[in-house]
Amino acid sequence: MLDISNNSVKNDIELSQFKSYQIILKCQVKQAPIYVMLGCFVVLLIGLFLPWTQNISTKGYVTTRQPEQHPQAIQSVISGRIEEWFVREGDFVNQGDTILHISEVKAEYFDPNLIANTTEQLEAKNQSRTSYDSKIEALKKQYRALDEGLALKRQQTLQKLVQERNKSSMDSIDLEVFRNNLAIAVNQYSRTKELYDKGLKTLSELQEKQYKKQEAEAKVSVQQNKWINQQNTVGILTIELLAIEQEYTDKLAKSQSDLQSAISAKMENEATIAKLKSTISNYSMRQQYYYLTAPQSGYVTKILRKGIGETIKEGSDIAIIVPDNYDLAVEVYLKPNDLPLLHVGNSARLRFDGWPAIVISGWPQSSTGVFNGTIVAIDQYISDNGHYRVLISPEVADRPWPEQLRVGAGTEAFLLLNKVPVWYELWRQLNGFPPDFYQSGVDKEEVKLKAPIKSIK
């Protein structure tokens, strides 16, 4: 039956007469399925060589790139008490529209005429500045007058001193003359007395000579006293000159001290005026903060402080405003293992929540309902979740992203890498290798070996 013997029975027996042989012929396998399987195998083999776009799949959400386009909180610069609201949640406001009115809660600002009263203080200080200017000018004039008086008094005393010294000199000359006359009188008296003793002169002549001698002695005594008095007058004038110098030095020092005190008081007054001006400016600016305005146009999405009469602190959040005009971007996070494969400028395909799409990650050109994007930024530091943040912006040349898209919407991103055959991608997936594990077409740089440096003997 196996037809493996050299002695076949086909020539001796008619097999078609047997019923079992006829049943076996009916069960013979058909050739069509074999061709179908062979065709599928060929198609599958050809498909393994089709191009496949490697990609990194990740999730993220819609955001904006510009800092001023993010949702922001409206804050109060000063502490206050809520008096009146001018908006409701969901209202659209233009830049500069009033949102809230608050009143003061600090005691130093309760005065309703605070600016007017402070302005009066400033005017008073300005008037006192004029008084200080007049006082300073008067003190300067006083100082100049004292200085001129000192010079005049010094010159006057010096003139008197010169006169008295001249008189003293004249008295000294006269004294010498009288002393000479006295010497002559004494000499004449002595000779007359000798002659009188010899009887050659009379007593009257002797008495006359004695009278002249006594008269000369008196004149010498008088002249000597006069010269001494004149010397004393010169000494008194010298002392008086020193006293004048001391007196006017004290007066000038006191005048200079008063002048410096007036200048110092004026400087303090100027500082007070500047401080009051700054205070008035601060009060005016503070009153402008009683009305909180919208920093930019947008929608008031959430009010954090509610009610009337509630107290708020400076820097506290009051409401959230979302800009009405913003440039969208997508924020996704990647594992550190995928980060070296991406560069700024790589393409990406995006599927937004709420927009149906058919995504074929390996053949992005065959996907429908997806939107194109370009990587514009990759963080240089890792985030708190252990991944790196990547920003994706719309491609300018491609169709725009949906207008109904809002910040915070969920997104599924496919970051496109190199194109490889399907068999390579299957092999990479089975082995768990990252994309672009092997880089082709990279020429290794030849390492040039330098000749060894000869040792210096």
NUVO-249585 format. One line per 5 residues: number of its first residue (from 0); for each residue z, y, x of C-alpha. Coordinates in nm, 4 decimals. Example, Ala and Ser with C-alpha at 12.3 -4.5 7.8 and 13.67 -1.06 7.14 Angstrom:
BEGIN
0> 0.7800/-0.4500/1.2300 | 0.7140/-0.1060/1.3670
REM end
This chain:
BEGIN
0> 0.0000/0.0000/0.0000 | 0.0632/0.2311/0.2921 | -0.2902/0.1656/0.4191 | -0.1745/0.1301/0.7785 | -0.3147/-0.2185/0.8483
5> -0.6546/-0.2803/1.0055 | -0.7256/-0.5420/0.7347 | -0.7789/-0.3201/0.4284 | -0.7781/-0.4736/0.0771 | -1.0013/-0.2009/-0.0691
10> -1.3090/-0.4185/-0.0219 | -1.1563/-0.7185/-0.1956 | -0.9566/-0.5615/-0.4776 | -1.0556/-0.2931/-0.7280 | -0.7542/-0.0638/-0.7354
15> -0.8719/0.1282/-1.0384 | -0.7984/-0.1753/-1.2514 | -0.4280/-0.1332/-1.1940 | -0.2314/0.0924/-1.4285 | 0.0123/0.2019/-1.1620
20> -0.2681/0.3285/-0.9423 | -0.4040/0.5368/-1.2281 | -0.0583/0.6958/-1.2803 | -0.0381/0.7800/-0.9074 | -0.3773/0.9537/-0.9226
25> -0.2609/1.1678/-1.2139 | 0.0440/1.2826/-1.0102 | -0.1625/1.4064/-0.7120 | -0.0636/1.7591/-0.5923 | -0.2996/2.0478/-0.6773
30> -0.4310/2.2808/-0.4042 | -0.3889/2.6192/-0.5912 | -0.0141/2.6674/-0.5335 | -0.0619/2.6024/-0.1683 | -0.3138/2.8823/-0.1480
35> -0.0784/3.1139/-0.3377 | 0.2046/3.0423/-0.0985 | -0.0256/3.0851/0.1966 | -0.1439/3.4217/0.0580 | 0.2142/3.5418/0.0064
40> 0.2990/3.4428/0.3590 | 0.0012/3.6371/0.4940 | 0.0954/3.9447/0.2850 | 0.4531/3.9195/0.4053 | 0.3361/3.8866/0.7632
45> 0.1146/4.1926/0.7287 | 0.4017/4.3834/0.5620 | 0.6224/4.3201/0.8629 | 0.3889/4.5382/1.0676 | 0.3831/4.8267/0.8209
50> 0.5495/5.1555/0.9413 | 0.9089/5.2102/0.8319 | 1.0941/5.5426/0.8629 | 1.4404/5.4964/1.0008 | 1.7044/5.7052/0.8214
55> 2.0732/5.7697/0.7944 | 2.2095/5.7692/0.4421 | 2.5118/5.9850/0.3598 | 2.6651/6.1837/0.0774 | 2.7626/6.5473/0.0526
60> 2.7621/6.8465/-0.1778 | 2.5810/7.1746/-0.2297 | 2.7180/7.4818/-0.0502 | 2.5936/7.8100/0.0964 | 2.5395/7.9223/0.4545
65> 2.6258/8.2904/0.4212 | 3.0018/8.3603/0.4357 | 2.9798/8.6338/0.1725 | 2.8072/8.3960/-0.0712 | 3.0968/8.1511/-0.0965
70> 3.3344/8.1718/-0.3927 | 3.5994/8.4213/-0.2929 | 3.9371/8.5329/-0.4173 | 4.0015/8.8893/-0.5311 | 4.3248/9.0089/-0.3722
75> 4.5491/9.3101/-0.4116 | 4.6052/9.5271/-0.1064 | 4.9412/9.6540/-0.2380 | 5.2229/9.5121/-0.4432 | 5.2183/9.6080/-0.8065
80> 5.2788/9.5297/-1.1709 | 4.9916/9.4200/-1.3956 | 4.9210/9.6851/-1.6587 | 4.5769/9.6047/-1.8033 | 4.2928/9.3527/-1.7643
85> 3.9304/9.4597/-1.7991 | 3.7557/9.1177/-1.7655 | 3.7803/8.7648/-1.8950 | 3.6982/8.4315/-1.7376 | 3.3235/8.3781/-1.7269
90> 3.2331/8.7478/-1.7408 | 2.9625/8.8804/-1.5145 | 3.0636/9.1864/-1.3137 | 2.8674/9.4176/-1.0897 | 2.9909/9.5339/-0.7549
95> 3.2506/9.8076/-0.8071 | 3.3377/9.7165/-1.1682 | 3.7073/9.7485/-1.2533 | 3.8858/9.4172/-1.2964 | 4.2552/9.4997/-1.3150
100> 4.4913/9.7997/-1.3311 | 4.8324/9.7777/-1.1642 | 5.1258/10.0160/-1.1262 | 5.3833/10.0752/-0.8539 | 5.6875/9.8556/-0.7988
105> 5.8299/10.0230/-0.4854 | 6.0908/10.2956/-0.5327 | 5.9486/10.5298/-0.2674 | 5.6267/10.5656/-0.4701 | 5.7758/10.6194/-0.8173
110> 5.7469/11.0000/-0.8030 | 5.4545/11.0993/-1.0283 | 5.4076/11.4214/-0.8255 | 5.4304/11.2467/-0.4923 | 5.1111/11.3914/-0.3459
115> 5.1815/11.7440/-0.4774 | 5.5344/11.7474/-0.3333 | 5.4153/11.6154/0.0000 | 5.1411/11.8795/0.0014 | 5.4058/12.1492/-0.0445
120> 5.5945/12.0122/0.2540 | 5.2723/12.0272/0.4532 | 5.2135/12.3910/0.3537 | 5.5696/12.4808/0.4562 | 5.5181/12.3172/0.7926
125> 5.1917/12.5078/0.8342 | 5.3730/12.8352/0.7711 | 5.6456/12.7420/1.0169 | 5.3722/12.6765/1.2705 | 5.2681/13.0422/1.2346
130> 5.6297/13.1472/1.2930 | 5.6465/12.9313/1.6027 | 5.3269/13.0919/1.7317 | 5.4777/13.4390/1.6830 | 5.8020/13.3348/1.8507
135> 5.6160/13.1879/2.1460 | 5.4086/13.5041/2.1847 | 5.7242/13.7212/2.1694 | 5.8964/13.5058/2.4296 | 5.5949/13.5318/2.6553
140> 5.6011/13.9103/2.6213 | 5.9755/13.9100/2.6897 | 5.9220/13.7022/3.0013 | 5.6507/13.9394/3.1252 | 5.8729/14.2412/3.0516
145> 6.1629/14.0880/3.2430 | 5.9350/14.0048/3.5309 | 5.8002/14.3607/3.5368 | 6.1550/14.4991/3.5026 | 6.2677/14.2898/3.7976
150> 5.9833/14.4227/4.0103 | 6.0557/14.7817/3.9044 | 6.4319/14.7492/3.9597 | 6.3775/14.5832/4.2956 | 6.1390/14.8612/4.4034
155> 6.3818/15.1315/4.2872 | 6.6743/14.9769/4.4708 | 6.4682/14.9261/4.7821 | 6.3723/15.2969/4.7773 | 6.7396/15.3962/4.7492
160> 6.8268/15.1589/5.0284 | 6.5624/15.3141/5.2526 | 6.6953/15.6622/5.1724 | 7.0535/15.5657/5.2460 | 6.9543/15.3999/5.5706
165> 6.7705/15.7166/5.6721 | 7.0798/15.9229/5.5868 | 7.2936/15.6804/5.7874 | 7.0592/15.7209/6.0803 | 7.0759/16.1025/6.0534
170> 7.4549/16.0898/6.0292 | 7.4627/15.8708/6.3373 | 7.2595/16.1314/6.5296 | 7.4850/16.4116/6.4085 | 7.7866/16.2082/6.5125
175> 7.6482/16.1767/6.8633 | 7.5884/16.5537/6.8729 | 7.9429/16.6261/6.7620 | 8.0748/16.3815/7.0201 | 7.8773/16.5594/7.2885
180> 8.0139/16.8934/7.1663 | 8.3615/16.7430/7.1735 | 8.3133/16.6314/7.5322 | 8.1970/16.9824/7.6281 | 8.4940/17.1402/7.4504
185> 8.7373/16.9047/7.6215 | 8.5775/16.9815/7.9577 | 8.5982/17.3579/7.8977 | 8.9585/17.3301/7.7836 | 9.0521/17.1333/8.0965
190> 8.8926/17.3844/8.3330 | 9.0391/17.6804/8.1468 | 9.3847/17.5179/8.1602 | 9.3500/17.4676/8.5378 | 9.2489/17.8294/8.5785
195> 9.5355/17.9358/8.3490 | 9.7802/17.7383/8.5582 | 9.6485/17.9254/8.8663 | 9.6764/18.2505/8.6819 | 9.3079/18.3153/8.6662
200> 9.2782/18.2855/8.2862 | 9.4795/18.4426/8.0158 | 9.6706/18.2585/7.7492 | 9.4368/18.3807/7.4764 | 9.1392/18.2323/7.6558
205> 9.3251/17.9031/7.6912 | 9.4135/17.9021/7.3197 | 9.0537/17.9820/7.2299 | 8.9283/17.6813/7.4253 | 9.1998/17.4662/7.2718
210> 9.0894/17.5789/6.9235 | 8.7278/17.4938/6.9983 | 8.8341/17.1492/7.1239 | 9.0338/17.0816/6.8084 | 8.7432/17.2070/6.5956
215> 8.5041/16.9702/6.7776 | 8.7484/16.6817/6.7299 | 8.7653/16.7565/6.3567 | 8.3887/16.7691/6.3276 | 8.3578/16.4361/6.5084
220> 8.6177/16.2834/6.2782 | 8.4475/16.4190/5.9666 | 8.1026/16.3109/6.0815 | 8.2297/15.9663/6.1745 | 8.3801/15.9205/5.8291
225> 8.0562/16.0427/5.6738 | 7.8552/15.7904/5.8783 | 8.0953/15.5101/5.7830 | 8.0640/15.6029/5.4152 | 7.6869/15.6034/5.4495
230> 7.7009/15.2559/5.6055 | 7.9119/15.1395/5.3142 | 7.6553/15.2852/5.0728 | 7.3785/15.0875/5.2487 | 7.5866/14.7706/5.2179
235> 7.6544/14.8397/4.8513 | 7.2822/14.8868/4.7837 | 7.2038/14.5586/4.9643 | 7.4579/14.3753/4.7498 | 7.3228/14.5513/4.4396
240> 6.9712/14.4298/4.5262 | 7.0973/14.0717/4.5471 | 7.2818/14.1186/4.2169 | 6.9650/14.2481/4.0535 | 6.7713/13.9454/4.1829
245> 7.0375/13.7098/4.0468 | 7.0648/13.8895/3.7128 | 6.6929/13.8905/3.6478 | 6.6540/13.5331/3.7737 | 6.9047/13.4214/3.5096
250> 6.7302/13.6266/3.2429 | 6.3874/13.4928/3.3407 | 6.5177/13.1340/3.3471 | 6.6729/13.1771/3.0016 | 6.3521/13.3336/2.8684
255> 6.1464/13.0477/3.0159 | 6.3879/12.7957/2.8648 | 6.3606/12.9620/2.5231 | 5.9813/12.9617/2.5582 | 5.9735/12.5911/2.6411
260> 6.2097/12.5178/2.3529 | 5.9821/12.7092/2.1174 | 5.6766/12.5226/2.2490 | 5.8599/12.1910/2.2089 | 5.9617/12.2832/1.8544
265> 5.6018/12.3763/1.7824 | 5.4837/12.0387/1.9149 | 5.7374/11.8623/1.6939 | 5.6129/12.0713/1.4034 | 5.2529/11.9725/1.4874
270> 5.3572/11.6054/1.4944 | 5.5281/11.6473/1.1576 | 5.2146/11.8148/1.0161 | 4.9954/11.5306/1.1445 | 5.2379/11.2759/0.9985
275> 5.2386/11.4545/0.6623 | 4.8573/11.4638/0.6601 | 4.8501/11.0907/0.7320 | 5.1114/11.0333/0.4614 | 4.9098/11.2303/0.2039
280> 4.5955/11.0366/0.3013 | 4.7865/10.7078/0.2672 | 4.9207/10.8124/-0.0736 | 4.5694/10.9030/-0.1890 | 4.4268/10.5753/-0.0626
285> 4.7149/10.3815/-0.2188 | 4.6446/10.5342/-0.5590 | 4.2852/10.4127/-0.5301 | 4.4184/10.0574/-0.5049 | 4.5813/10.0835/-0.8475
290> 4.2442/9.9738/-0.9882 | 4.1093/9.6485/-0.8427 | 3.7283/9.6354/-0.8340 | 3.4763/9.3573/-0.7781 | 3.3759/9.3284/-0.4103
295> 3.0291/9.2030/-0.5099 | 2.8265/9.1080/-0.8135 | 2.9044/8.7693/-0.9634 | 3.0915/8.5720/-1.2262 | 3.4677/8.5712/-1.2710
300> 3.5243/8.1968/-1.2837 | 3.9039/8.1753/-1.2795 | 4.1930/8.4183/-1.3279 | 4.5006/8.3130/-1.1302 | 4.7443/8.5820/-1.2519
305> 4.7792/8.6131/-1.6260 | 4.9650/8.8322/-1.8684 | 5.0897/9.1890/-1.8699 | 5.3901/9.3000/-1.6669 | 5.3656/9.0241/-1.4076
310> 5.4454/9.1380/-1.0538 | 5.2034/9.0540/-0.7737 | 5.2485/9.0817/-0.3982 | 5.0055/9.2307/-0.1520 | 4.7484/8.9791/-0.0284
315> 4.8014/8.7393/-0.3197 | 4.5001/8.5865/-0.4979 | 4.4376/8.7288/-0.8448 | 4.0985/8.5936/-0.9521 | 3.8033/8.3905/-0.8207
320> 3.4541/8.5412/-0.8213 | 3.1329/8.3499/-0.7541 | 2.8269/8.5501/-0.6362 | 2.5282/8.5417/-0.8644 | 2.2784/8.5361/-0.5794
325> 2.3146/8.2918/-0.2928 | 2.1137/8.0816/-0.0495 | 2.1814/7.7138/-0.1111 | 2.2428/7.4520/0.1545 | 2.3722/7.0974/0.1618
330> 2.6805/6.9953/0.3547 | 2.7031/6.6297/0.4609 | 2.9265/6.4401/0.7011 | 2.8142/6.1836/0.9595 | 2.9935/5.9225/1.1619
335> 3.0297/5.9959/1.5338 | 2.8071/5.6896/1.5982 | 2.5095/5.8609/1.4256 | 2.5598/6.2084/1.5706 | 2.3625/6.1620/1.8974
340> 2.0512/6.0642/1.6945 | 2.0233/6.3976/1.5122 | 1.8996/6.7341/1.6286 | 1.8518/7.0727/1.4666 | 1.5127/7.0718/1.2961
345> 1.5144/6.7077/1.1789 | 1.3848/6.6487/0.8251 | 1.5902/6.5129/0.5364 | 1.5321/6.3965/0.1805 | 1.7846/6.4965/-0.0846
350> 1.8714/6.3613/-0.4263 | 2.0890/6.5898/-0.6379 | 2.3250/6.4724/-0.9098 | 2.1704/6.5405/-1.2497 | 1.8099/6.5178/-1.1273
355> 1.6720/6.1615/-1.1666 | 1.4820/6.0295/-0.8698 | 1.3299/5.7090/-0.7327 | 1.4177/5.6834/-0.3664 | 1.2488/5.4534/-0.1155
360> 1.4309/5.5419/0.2016 | 1.1842/5.3771/0.4414 | 0.8799/5.5353/0.2791 | 0.9895/5.8919/0.1924 | 0.6370/5.9890/0.0943
365> 0.6543/5.7332/-0.1869 | 0.9846/5.8669/-0.3263 | 0.9785/6.0802/-0.6388 | 1.2279/6.3331/-0.7686 | 1.3668/6.4098/-0.4231
370> 1.3695/6.7432/-0.2398 | 1.3008/6.8178/0.1234 | 1.5354/6.9848/0.3671 | 1.5788/7.0645/0.7346 | 1.8883/7.0308/0.9510
375> 1.9917/7.3824/1.0566 | 2.3389/7.3307/1.2023 | 2.5539/7.0543/1.3480 | 2.9224/7.1149/1.4095 | 3.0416/7.1027/1.7677
380> 3.3863/6.9741/1.6700 | 3.4986/6.6883/1.4506 | 3.6373/6.7510/1.1038 | 3.9716/6.6396/0.9675 | 3.8091/6.3387/0.7984
385> 3.6864/6.2017/1.1330 | 3.3200/6.2913/1.0718 | 3.0887/6.5657/1.1901 | 2.9593/6.8239/0.9436 | 2.5823/6.8827/0.9159
390> 2.4151/7.1644/0.7188 | 2.0740/7.1180/0.5581 | 1.8622/7.4078/0.4253 | 1.5494/7.3920/0.2080 | 1.2133/7.3647/0.3764
395> 1.0237/7.6894/0.3340 | 0.6817/7.5266/0.2995 | 0.8013/7.2717/0.0433 | 0.8772/7.3152/-0.3264 | 1.1969/7.5092/-0.3923
400> 1.5189/7.3447/-0.4966 | 1.6096/7.3566/-0.8688 | 1.7250/7.6941/-0.9974 | 1.9952/7.5252/-1.2082 | 2.1574/7.3822/-0.8946
405> 2.5115/7.5078/-0.8446 | 2.7511/7.5150/-0.5537 | 2.9602/7.1988/-0.5415 | 2.7015/6.9626/-0.6937 | 2.6945/6.6134/-0.5430
410> 2.4083/6.5180/-0.3132 | 2.2778/6.2004/-0.1534 | 2.0949/6.2737/0.1712 | 1.8563/6.0625/0.3774 | 1.8193/6.1984/0.7280
415> 1.4810/6.0899/0.8607 | 1.4418/5.9548/1.2133 | 1.1533/5.7808/1.3953 | 0.8922/5.5533/1.2418 | 0.9126/5.1844/1.3441
420> 0.7571/4.8602/1.2135 | 0.9309/4.6808/0.9289 | 1.0038/4.3755/1.1446 | 1.1803/4.5964/1.4003 | 1.3969/4.7517/1.1283
425> 1.4873/4.4072/0.9902 | 1.5697/4.2847/1.3375 | 1.7846/4.5971/1.4004 | 1.9708/4.5536/1.0739 | 2.0394/4.1857/1.1425
430> 2.1769/4.2655/1.4883 | 2.3731/4.5700/1.3728 | 2.2094/4.8053/1.6216 | 2.2009/5.1807/1.5469 | 1.8639/5.3475/1.4901
435> 1.6564/5.4166/1.8013 | 1.8642/5.1745/2.0036 | 1.5652/5.1230/2.2310 | 1.3640/5.4273/2.3258 | 1.0013/5.3677/2.4114
440> 0.7718/5.5906/2.6054 | 1.0447/5.7303/2.8273 | 0.9422/5.7294/3.1892 | 1.2143/5.6613/3.4330 | 1.2363/5.9219/3.7011
445> 1.1860/5.7882/4.0443 | 1.4907/5.8256/4.2555 | 1.4001/5.9750/4.5879 | 1.6162/5.8438/4.8650 | 1.6883/6.0826/5.1434
450> 1.6836/5.9717/5.5010 | 2.0302/5.9153/5.6404 | 2.1694/6.2027/5.8359 | 2.2011/6.1234/6.2008 | 2.5460/6.1541/6.3406
455> 2.5989/6.4447/6.5738 | 2.7194/6.3358/6.9086
REM end
